[in-house]
Amino acid sequence: MSDQAEAGTAEGQGPVEIDEEMARHLANKREELFEKLDIRDEFPQAVLDEAAERTENVQEEIEGEIDDRTDLRGMTTWTTDPVDAQDFDDAISIDVRDDEIVLWVHIADVTHYVHPDSEMWAEALDRANTVYLPGYTIHMLPPTLAETVCSLVPHEDRLAHTVEMHLDPETLSYETIEIYKSVVRSDARLTYSQAERLLDDPDSADDLLEDADVDLARKCEQVWELADRLHEQRKEDGSLVLNPARDRAHTIIEECMLKANKAVTHELQWSRGLEAMYRVHPQPTPDQWNEALQEIQDLDGVSVSATADDPRIAVNETLEDAPDRQLHQIQRAVMKVMPRAKYMSDPFGGHHALNFEIYGHFTSPIRRLSDLVNHWIVYTDDVPAELADLCDHASEKQKDAEQCEREYKTFLNEVGLDPSAVNNRGIEVVDDE
């Protein structure tokens, strides 16, 4: 990547600078929102103490687990996250064979440390999700956990929950799905811009690997080719894709995580017949869809595809040809008529936006209650008695988190700060003298 291109990335630009008075304004606004929406920033001391205890003697505990898990430490594995990420809870591996493609998604084994008898579990049930504000995060679980034993950092053994998917090379459908406890060792921690650079310049791998003897560039190229095919297949099948210009690195992670989530849901519902925290997204009525499509058609320079029977495909095709200046208006018209997705113990009804018959979350147990609970169900086949209540609670807390983020972004705009810049680059308080 050239110096000029590097300067345009979040890494190159550096954090957004504010003075101490502005920092106080932002802190006061956050406190106001937290009180209004019943969002707790501080953890009880008992939870912090338990987290500290569970992050002691890490390597000794992992070594004691190896014999009871699948040892994947010799497999080329890497993470891809934003530049300012503090925890790395998912990693991927791939093997392209003559008769199949094997994709592994490794998720930090959070339930090894956070289980129904723990203080951290009770706290997670109450919080239900991590709240992400531009430049500020309110965690579901203590950060010390996410940044140590539940972070798949390079060159360190970590306990994981692996989803191994054997895919048909032509259709990309599942041939077999295996979900099991594992031990992994990541070879590299890539930022999104580093992943893009690696795809453009395979020789840059030498600068990223710290002497690890793996062909990371070839593996990244293979997983990009798979992700690109999965992405195009989803669009053709009727999965709504409102951001057609997403870069390759984000597409890789999005498609791999969707494929893993879908695989776990398949296992829970069809192979085991278990209730779980499924993600259900109702569809708009025909009149609502017509309203959205008409609003899009009325935009200057935009013509809604007339060949697609499915409105989701019509929107996808329209976005391909629409002027960039109208992207936000098209997204807004669609989101305005979309019902809110919710968690339910009954998966039927499916996920309309994704066009998945059944769907659920598994890949982010450090930040979503649904994933944490689903990890426990996959591992134990033990469904919490209060599952329906947990689904309702998680849905409400997500709504509160979205409102908090929306109002905080509005405030940032009001005080002259760009929420996107703050979100991508972080904030640094500088001396205003």
Salt bridges, closest charged atoms under 4 A:
GLU21 OE2 - HIS25 NE2 3.91
GLU32 OE2 - LYS29 NZ 3.13
GLU61 OE2 - ARG54 NH2 3.19
GLU61 OE2 - HIS112 NE2 2.76
GLU65 OE1 - ARG69 NE 2.85
ASP71 OD2 - ARG73 NH2 2.71
ASP95 OD2 - ARG97 NE 2.80
GLU100 OE2 - ARG97 NH1 2.74
GLU100 OE1 - HIS166 ND1 3.01
ASP109 OD2 - ARG69 NH2 2.66
ASP109 OD2 - LYS181 NZ 3.02
GLU123 OE2 - ARG40 NH2 2.86
GLU123 OE2 - ARG127 NE 2.79
ASP126 OD2 - ARG40 NH2 2.72
ASP157 OD2 - ARG73 NH1 3.02
ASP157 OD1 - ARG185 NH2 2.85
GLU164 OE2 - HIS166 NE2 2.65
GLU196 OE1 - ARG248 NH2 2.97
ASP200 OD1 - ARG248 NH2 2.83
ASP207 OD2 - ARG197 NH2 3.08
GLU210 OE1 - HIS155 NE2 3.56
ASP215 OD2 - ARG218 NE 3.10
GLU232 OE2 - LYS235 NZ 3.49
ASP247 OD1 - HIS250 ND1 2.93
GLU254 OE1 - ARG246 NH1 3.52
GLU255 OE2 - HIS231 ND1 2.89
GLU255 OE2 - ARG234 NH2 2.69
GLU267 OE2 - ARG272 NE 2.93
GLU295 OE2 - ARG332 NH1 3.79
GLU295 OE1 - LYS336 NZ 2.89
ASP300 OD2 - ARG325 NH2 3.01
ASP310 OD2 - ARG312 NH2 2.75
GLU320 OE2 - LYS235 NZ 2.69
ASP371 OD1 - ARG368 NE 2.79
ASP381 OD1 - ARG272 NH1 2.61
GLU402 OE1 - ARG340 NH1 2.52
GLU405 OE2 - LYS409 NZ 3.04
GLU407 OE2 - LYS36 NZ 2.82
